Amino acid sequence: MSATVTLTLSQAESLSRRILAGAGFSDAHAEAITRSVVAAQRDECHSHGLYRLLGCVETARKGALETRVEPQVIDQTPGIVRIDARHGCSLLAFEQGKAALQVKVEQNGIAVLAINRCFHFSALWSEVEALAELGLAAIAMNPTQAFVAPAGGVQALLGTNPFAFAWPRPGAHPYVFDFATSVAARGEIELHQRAGDAIPDGWAVARDGAPTNDPTAALEGAMLPFGGHKGSALSTMIELLAGPLIDDALSFETQAANDAGTGRPHHGELIIALSPKAFLGERTDGQLDHAERLFERILDQGARLPSQRRFEARERSHQAGVTIPEALYRDLEALT
């Protein structure tokens, strides 16, 4: 069994801050990124936890990520907040635009936060969960870089294009789901590669289009959409809504960070928030209770709600800390 290292949440936060400070990130960006990666590690979302700091720092050092830029918040219309991340990380942009989005959605019932020119590496559930904690329903999506072949194709064209949704629940954790429209998140393949493990059937094809279980060949080839043509169509929808609709890039128009400093891994993110109170008024509490009947019937069948395991992991981590592979810990410490 591989050696591991266990950190308290406070130690994990301190490690993240030291890494990001050493890489030149401003305090504001470092705090926003730390909140995201530690929350993911706390919830045992390993592919989006502390591991993500490696790629974040590498991208910054290759000149493809602005580490100190201040996002520009633009009040575009009564129902749209636009934020120009200015080639910085999406996390600080979201945090700085959330209050303006809340005002608009409470006034209009529905509002949109469009983030442009951002570097996005984080899980989307933390953003929609934060909005659900304000009593809002929320949807979030974004393209990535071109890693995924469309259904029936063999060459990378679409992004992994995650999609997330949250619904507020009185007296309980929100109902939240967050998934890539690829069979697996790219970070999962990268973690298999680091561990020297094969990936499952159906995740990816090699450069020649042949199915592969080799994570290295998968990363050099193309990932596959989940559900065949259904996942491919959903991924294409995300490309359009979080790309051309908000005046931003499609996945195949972005470029990974490179040693020449010409990489531009920037694109858009679209967040849609809806206010149950604005839709329902005095019937809000009754309809939130109505929604609980659906959740109860799911659980009565022995099924689980999305994120249920994540919330259970959160409780464990508050008590016992977070555990990561020792090899990853050494790589992270080397960044400091």
Wavefront OBJ file of the C-alpha trace (Angstrom):
o trace
v 0.000 0.000 0.000
v 1.327 3.440 -0.926
v 2.547 5.675 1.902
v 0.299 8.591 2.831
v 0.440 11.834 4.796
v -2.428 13.163 6.922
v -2.887 16.910 7.425
v -5.320 18.876 9.518
v -7.464 21.276 7.506
v -5.456 24.126 8.988
v -2.201 22.519 7.853
v -3.628 21.965 4.374
v -4.604 25.636 4.183
v -1.165 26.732 5.346
v 0.542 24.499 2.774
v -1.620 25.908 -0.023
v -0.968 29.508 1.008
v 2.803 28.944 1.156
v 2.817 27.349 -2.291
v 0.766 30.118 -3.863
v 2.702 32.919 -2.165
v 5.927 31.396 -3.433
v 4.500 31.323 -6.948
v 3.670 35.035 -6.807
v -0.097 34.947 -6.284
v -1.668 37.932 -4.570
v -3.222 37.368 -1.153
v -6.716 37.658 -2.648
v -6.067 35.035 -5.327
v -4.203 32.764 -2.911
v -7.063 32.814 -0.419
v -9.711 32.103 -3.071
v -7.711 29.213 -4.531
v -6.938 27.835 -1.073
v -10.610 27.863 -0.105
v -11.418 25.859 -3.237
v -8.688 23.201 -3.168
v -8.945 22.601 0.581
v -12.734 22.312 0.349
v -12.349 19.726 -2.404
v -9.714 17.814 -0.436
v -11.905 17.992 2.671
v -14.772 16.446 0.707
v -12.445 13.761 -0.712
v -12.696 15.121 -4.256
v -9.064 14.181 -4.771
v -8.823 15.177 -8.433
v -9.743 18.787 -7.537
v -8.011 19.047 -4.175
v -4.423 19.903 -3.257
v -3.256 18.039 -6.358
v -4.587 20.905 -8.479
v -1.971 23.262 -7.042
v 0.678 21.534 -9.157
v -1.001 22.517 -12.420
v -1.993 25.943 -11.155
v 1.584 26.856 -10.239
v 2.997 25.358 -13.442
v 0.534 27.382 -15.522
v 1.544 30.574 -13.701
v 5.261 29.895 -14.100
v 4.788 29.373 -17.837
v 3.216 32.793 -18.129
v -0.309 31.603 -18.916
v -1.986 32.738 -15.683
v -2.040 36.222 -14.191
v -1.379 35.851 -10.471
v -2.065 39.358 -9.184
v -4.659 40.810 -11.533
v -7.899 42.225 -10.091
v -11.118 41.014 -11.788
v -13.315 43.713 -13.305
v -16.996 43.490 -12.319
v -19.356 44.906 -14.975
v -23.049 45.643 -14.339
v -24.182 44.780 -17.865
v -27.995 44.598 -17.648
v -30.630 44.234 -14.897
v -30.221 40.474 -15.182
v -26.558 40.036 -16.144
v -23.349 40.530 -14.194
v -20.239 40.182 -16.314
v -16.753 39.772 -14.869
v -13.554 40.108 -16.853
v -11.099 37.848 -15.040
v -8.294 39.344 -17.160
v -6.535 35.984 -17.561
v -6.614 35.364 -13.821
v -8.154 32.494 -11.905
v -11.939 32.145 -12.028
v -12.283 31.627 -8.275
v -11.627 35.210 -7.188
v -13.838 36.453 -10.028
v -16.747 34.351 -8.773
v -16.280 35.487 -5.184
v -16.228 39.133 -6.210
v -19.291 38.802 -8.434
v -21.462 36.712 -6.122
v -22.975 39.618 -4.172
v -23.996 41.485 -7.338
v -25.515 38.271 -8.718
v -27.519 37.803 -5.517
v -28.968 41.310 -5.744
v -30.039 40.814 -9.361
v -31.587 37.393 -8.833
v -33.575 38.587 -5.829
v -34.891 41.498 -7.887
v -35.638 39.557 -11.075
v -36.120 35.951 -10.020
v -33.369 34.832 -12.403
v -29.951 36.307 -13.171
v -26.711 35.331 -14.861
v -23.064 35.701 -13.909
v -20.791 35.521 -16.965
v -17.069 35.234 -16.269
v -14.768 35.961 -19.207
v -11.086 35.316 -19.897
v -10.603 33.119 -16.846
v -8.329 30.233 -15.945
v -10.607 27.575 -14.500
v -9.379 24.413 -12.781
v -11.764 23.963 -9.853
v -14.845 21.887 -9.122
v -18.093 23.733 -9.826
v -20.028 22.295 -6.887
v -18.477 24.751 -4.445
v -19.917 27.691 -6.402
v -23.456 26.376 -6.808
v -23.420 25.126 -3.212
v -22.486 28.624 -2.029
v -25.469 30.042 -3.928
v -27.803 27.369 -2.557
v -26.744 28.386 0.945
v -28.159 31.826 0.071
v -31.497 30.177 -0.690
v -31.009 30.096 -4.465
v -31.126 27.346 -7.054
v -28.101 27.507 -9.331
v -26.587 26.050 -12.494
v -22.937 26.426 -13.537
v -20.984 25.293 -16.589
v -17.822 25.977 -18.522
v -15.760 24.694 -21.456
v -12.157 23.643 -20.847
v -9.377 22.824 -23.264
v -10.072 20.364 -26.081
v -9.608 16.972 -24.450
v -12.715 15.029 -25.544
v -13.734 13.518 -28.880
v -17.374 13.986 -29.922
v -19.483 10.828 -30.082
v -18.393 8.893 -33.160
v -15.126 10.825 -33.446
v -11.593 10.027 -32.319
v -9.907 13.446 -32.101
v -10.094 15.851 -29.164
v -12.455 18.727 -29.928
v -14.736 19.319 -26.935
v -13.753 20.111 -23.374
v -14.506 17.941 -20.366
v -17.155 20.642 -19.923
v -18.455 20.257 -16.359
v -22.054 20.984 -15.392
v -23.288 21.579 -11.839
v -26.650 22.189 -10.165
v -27.712 22.999 -6.600
v -31.106 23.206 -4.889
v -31.566 24.746 -1.416
v -32.978 22.445 1.269
v -34.344 23.719 4.600
v -32.375 22.300 7.514
v -30.182 20.067 5.324
v -27.224 20.187 2.979
v -28.255 21.418 -0.485
v -29.015 18.940 -3.236
v -25.894 19.257 -5.406
v -24.464 17.461 -8.388
v -21.368 18.266 -10.425
v -20.059 16.128 -13.251
v -17.855 16.337 -16.284
v -19.541 15.556 -19.576
v -16.605 13.254 -20.293
v -16.740 9.729 -18.853
v -14.276 10.824 -16.166
v -12.644 14.067 -15.101
v -9.225 14.618 -16.673
v -7.776 14.880 -13.186
v -8.874 11.297 -12.526
v -6.792 10.086 -15.476
v -3.842 12.157 -14.253
v -4.130 10.587 -10.796
v -4.158 7.112 -12.367
v -1.016 8.083 -14.276
v 0.736 9.282 -11.097
v -0.179 6.044 -9.317
v 0.886 3.849 -12.238
v -2.623 2.386 -12.542
v -4.585 1.476 -15.666
v -7.762 3.401 -16.411
v -11.104 1.572 -16.875
v -12.460 0.561 -20.272
v -14.360 3.233 -22.151
v -12.640 6.287 -20.713
v -10.437 7.252 -23.648
v -8.787 6.416 -26.963
v -5.125 6.693 -27.956
v -3.851 8.965 -30.722
v -4.651 6.336 -33.345
v -8.265 6.157 -32.145
v -7.889 2.726 -30.558
v -9.386 2.168 -27.076
v -6.775 2.359 -24.335
v -6.340 1.575 -20.649
v -2.993 3.402 -20.519
v -3.462 6.787 -18.799
v -0.494 8.303 -20.645
v -1.873 7.225 -24.015
v -5.270 8.562 -22.941
v -3.864 11.975 -22.057
v -2.074 12.095 -25.416
v -5.165 10.909 -27.290
v -8.771 11.833 -26.560
v -11.173 11.282 -23.706
v -14.710 10.095 -24.440
v -18.062 11.710 -23.576
v -20.313 9.927 -21.100
v -23.464 8.388 -22.513
v -22.295 8.507 -26.117
v -24.293 10.970 -28.214
v -26.191 12.293 -25.160
v -23.071 13.405 -23.330
v -21.633 14.754 -26.563
v -24.743 16.883 -27.178
v -24.763 18.185 -23.604
v -21.071 19.049 -23.901
v -21.763 20.931 -27.131
v -24.543 22.896 -25.408
v -22.061 23.950 -22.716
v -19.555 25.017 -25.373
v -22.197 27.324 -26.886
v -23.718 28.757 -23.707
v -20.409 29.393 -21.923
v -18.571 30.305 -25.130
v -20.155 32.277 -28.013
v -23.209 33.331 -25.956
v -20.989 35.199 -23.504
v -18.406 36.319 -26.087
v -15.753 33.795 -25.151
v -13.744 30.875 -26.500
v -14.662 27.362 -27.543
v -12.529 24.594 -26.068
v -10.555 23.954 -29.272
v -9.622 27.640 -29.418
v -7.689 27.514 -26.133
v -4.090 26.373 -25.719
v -2.338 24.744 -22.800
v 0.460 26.546 -20.999
v 3.840 25.893 -22.618
v 7.508 26.667 -22.121
v 7.426 29.253 -24.889
v 4.905 31.304 -22.919
v 2.381 31.326 -25.767
v -0.279 29.121 -24.134
v -3.664 30.682 -23.475
v -5.790 28.312 -21.342
v -8.519 30.914 -20.845
v -12.250 30.672 -21.530
v -15.616 31.578 -20.042
v -17.878 30.344 -17.274
v -21.657 30.750 -17.060
v -23.613 30.691 -13.788
v -27.410 30.944 -13.715
v -29.154 31.633 -10.401
v -32.880 31.379 -9.662
v -34.729 32.656 -6.595
v -37.516 30.395 -5.271
v -38.822 33.346 -3.237
v -39.169 35.498 -6.337
v -41.014 32.717 -8.170
v -43.180 31.574 -5.282
v -43.578 34.359 -2.725
v -45.518 33.125 0.296
v -45.627 29.608 -1.183
v -41.837 29.239 -1.039
v -41.642 27.203 2.171
v -44.450 24.932 1.053
v -42.811 24.181 -2.284
v -39.398 23.593 -0.710
v -41.162 21.061 1.529
v -42.819 19.655 -1.597
v -39.350 19.082 -3.116
v -38.332 17.186 0.016
v -40.949 14.544 -0.814
v -38.949 13.690 -3.939
v -35.689 13.373 -2.011
v -37.381 11.220 0.632
v -38.673 8.828 -2.000
v -35.237 8.522 -3.578
v -33.740 7.626 -0.210
v -36.609 5.261 0.623
v -35.530 3.080 -2.305
v -32.062 2.707 -0.849
v -30.578 5.123 -3.390
v -28.392 8.011 -2.382
v -28.527 11.667 -3.261
v -25.664 13.203 -5.255
v -22.964 14.634 -2.961
v -24.182 12.531 -0.028
v -20.810 10.778 0.183
v -19.080 14.148 -0.186
v -20.955 15.579 2.805
v -20.108 12.466 4.833
v -16.445 12.909 3.897
v -16.646 16.528 5.034
v -17.644 15.442 8.527
v -14.804 12.907 8.668
v -12.243 15.447 7.526
v -13.255 17.971 10.168
v -12.471 15.305 12.749
v -9.561 13.386 11.240
v -7.977 15.729 8.689
v -7.216 14.926 5.048
v -4.979 12.181 3.705
v -2.954 12.445 0.496
v -0.263 10.236 -1.076
v 3.203 10.880 0.338
v 4.547 11.361 -3.204
v 2.054 14.160 -3.790
v 2.938 15.743 -0.456
v 6.631 15.756 -1.414
v 5.807 17.385 -4.766
v 3.720 20.041 -3.032
v 6.389 20.781 -0.437
v 8.927 21.149 -3.238
v 6.839 24.029 -4.611
v 7.330 25.977 -1.383
l 1 2 3 4 5 6 7 8 9 10 11 12 13 14 15 16 17 18 19 20 21 22 23 24 25 26 27 28 29 30 31 32 33 34 35 36 37 38 39 40 41 42 43 44 45 46 47 48 49 50 51 52 53 54 55 56 57 58 59 60 61 62 63 64 65 66 67 68 69 70 71 72 73 74 75 76 77 78 79 80 81 82 83 84 85 86 87 88 89 90 91 92 93 94 95 96 97 98 99 100 101 102 103 104 105 106 107 108 109 110 111 112 113 114 115 116 117 118 119 120 121 122 123 124 125 126 127 128 129 130 131 132 133 134 135 136 137 138 139 140 141 142 143 144 145 146 147 148 149 150 151 152 153 154 155 156 157 158 159 160 161 162 163 164 165 166 167 168 169 170 171 172 173 174 175 176 177 178 179 180 181 182 183 184 185 186 187 188 189 190 191 192 193 194 195 196 197 198 199 200 201 202 203 204 205 206 207 208 209 210 211 212 213 214 215 216 217 218 219 220 221 222 223 224 225 226 227 228 229 230 231 232 233 234 235 236 237 238 239 240 241 242 243 244 245 246 247 248 249 250 251 252 253 254 255 256 257 258 259 260 261 262 263 264 265 266 267 268 269 270 271 272 273 274 275 276 277 278 279 280 281 282 283 284 285 286 287 288 289 290 291 292 293 294 295 296 297 298 299 300 301 302 303 304 305 306 307 308 309 310 311 312 313 314 315 316 317 318 319 320 321 322 323 324 325 326 327 328 329 330 331 332 333 334 335 336
